[in-house]
């Protein structure tokens, strides 16, 4: 069994994958262990998470309704889904 470990560079490069649940369970465990041990990476992760939450809250209704409907219509198109 191979042990996975992350250094700061790998953690900072993989924050989005971690946040989006794209890592394997072993990778997630190693990633979380690094965050628990590295104050710098933890602070960066917390800062980015707070920024994303703020953007979501602020920009929730920024999209014009006509554009939103057009996007939703395109998402229903089987060609867009790869059906």
LINQUIWO-V716860 format. One record per residue. N is the residue number from 1. RES is the residue in one small letter. PHI is phi as a letter, one per 30 degrees, with the letter a starting at -180 (none if undefined). PSI is psi as a letter, one per 20 degrees, with the letter a starting at -180 (999 if undefined). D_FIRST is the distance of its C-alpha to the first C-alpha in whole Angstrom. Layout:
n->N res->RES phi->PHI psi->PSI d_first->D_FIRST
n->N res->RES phi->PHI psi->PSI d_first->D_FIRST
This chain:
n->1 res->x phi->none psi->p d_first->0
n->2 res->x phi->d psi->p d_first->4
n->3 res->x phi->d psi->p d_first->6
n->4 res->x phi->c psi->p d_first->9
n->5 res->x phi->b psi->q d_first->13
n->6 res->x phi->b psi->p d_first->16
n->7 res->x phi->c psi->r d_first->19
n->8 res->x phi->e psi->g d_first->23
n->9 res->x phi->d psi->g d_first->24
n->10 res->x phi->d psi->h d_first->21
n->11 res->x phi->d psi->g d_first->21
n->12 res->x phi->d psi->h d_first->25
n->13 res->x phi->d psi->h d_first->24
n->14 res->x phi->c psi->j d_first->22
n->15 res->x phi->e psi->g d_first->24
n->16 res->x phi->d psi->g d_first->26
n->17 res->x phi->d psi->h d_first->23
n->18 res->x phi->d psi->g d_first->22
n->19 res->x phi->d psi->h d_first->25
n->20 res->x phi->c psi->j d_first->25
n->21 res->x phi->i psi->k d_first->22
n->22 res->x phi->c psi->i d_first->21
n->23 res->x phi->d psi->q d_first->17
n->24 res->x phi->d psi->r d_first->14
n->25 res->x phi->d psi->h d_first->14
n->26 res->x phi->d psi->g d_first->11
n->27 res->x phi->d psi->g d_first->13
n->28 res->x phi->d psi->g d_first->16
n->29 res->x phi->d psi->g d_first->14
n->30 res->x phi->d psi->h d_first->14
n->31 res->x phi->d psi->g d_first->17
n->32 res->x phi->d psi->h d_first->19
n->33 res->x phi->d psi->g d_first->18
n->34 res->x phi->d psi->g d_first->19
n->35 res->x phi->d psi->h d_first->22
n->36 res->x phi->d psi->h d_first->23
n->37 res->x phi->c psi->i d_first->23
n->38 res->x phi->c psi->o d_first->25
n->39 res->x phi->d psi->h d_first->28
n->40 res->x phi->d psi->g d_first->29
n->41 res->x phi->d psi->h d_first->26
n->42 res->x phi->d psi->g d_first->27
n->43 res->x phi->d psi->g d_first->31
n->44 res->x phi->d psi->g d_first->30
n->45 res->x phi->d psi->g d_first->28
n->46 res->x phi->d psi->h d_first->31
n->47 res->x phi->d psi->g d_first->34
n->48 res->x phi->d psi->h d_first->33
n->49 res->x phi->d psi->g d_first->32
n->50 res->x phi->d psi->g d_first->36
n->51 res->x phi->d psi->g d_first->37
n->52 res->x phi->d psi->g d_first->36
n->53 res->x phi->d psi->g d_first->37
n->54 res->x phi->d psi->g d_first->40
n->55 res->x phi->d psi->g d_first->40
n->56 res->x phi->d psi->g d_first->40
n->57 res->x phi->d psi->h d_first->42
n->58 res->x phi->d psi->h d_first->45
n->59 res->x phi->c psi->j d_first->44
n->60 res->x phi->e psi->g d_first->44
n->61 res->x phi->c psi->k d_first->48
n->62 res->x phi->d psi->h d_first->48
n->63 res->x phi->d psi->p d_first->48
n->64 res->x phi->e psi->q d_first->51
n->65 res->x phi->e psi->h d_first->52
n->66 res->x phi->d psi->g d_first->53
n->67 res->x phi->d psi->g d_first->50
n->68 res->x phi->e psi->g d_first->47
n->69 res->x phi->d psi->h d_first->49
n->70 res->x phi->d psi->g d_first->49
n->71 res->x phi->d psi->g d_first->45
n->72 res->x phi->d psi->h d_first->45
n->73 res->x phi->d psi->g d_first->47
n->74 res->x phi->d psi->h d_first->45
n->75 res->x phi->d psi->h d_first->42
n->76 res->x phi->d psi->i d_first->43
n->77 res->x phi->d psi->p d_first->44
n->78 res->x phi->e psi->h d_first->42
n->79 res->x phi->d psi->h d_first->42
n->80 res->x phi->d psi->h d_first->40
n->81 res->x phi->d psi->i d_first->38
n->82 res->x phi->i psi->j d_first->37
n->83 res->x phi->d psi->999 d_first->39
